[in-house]
């Protein structure tokens, strides 16, 4: 996510020991709805920033904002009952990448067809418990070429 710093529409990329203060400063710069994206969210479950993220998660819908959290299924499941992560999970909305298809994070039962291997970029959109297969395009051309070569070598279509 650090590579997004300085791009149009990105107010700030914050990390480090002063994350809570830096997050407050970045949100103060916003002149309307925001999207806050948190990678390795499980590492912030009990961090000083957790209180700020919990307030943000509580008010995001009313402020037309969104909080996106990424983490491993196992770690997100540990934080099941208290804090900002369970608050996000209760909305039962998110993307479940095909690399780790597991309905437990969103409390949904997945169809058996999701148990096979899928190409990169495939996943499931979970919206209030409803499941829709999705394909996210690869924007990095070198990654796209690498995947295409592998697929052509194996004879399988992406």
Buried (B, 14 or more C-beta within 10 A) or exposed (E): EEEEEEEEEEBBBBEEEEBBBBBBEBBEEBEEEBEBBBEEBBEBBEEEBBEBBBEBBEEBEEEEBBBBBBBBBEBBBEBEEEBBBBBBBEBBBBBBBBEEBBBBBBEBEBEEEBEEEBBBBBBBBBEEEEBEEBEEEBEEEEEBEEBEEEBEEEEEEB
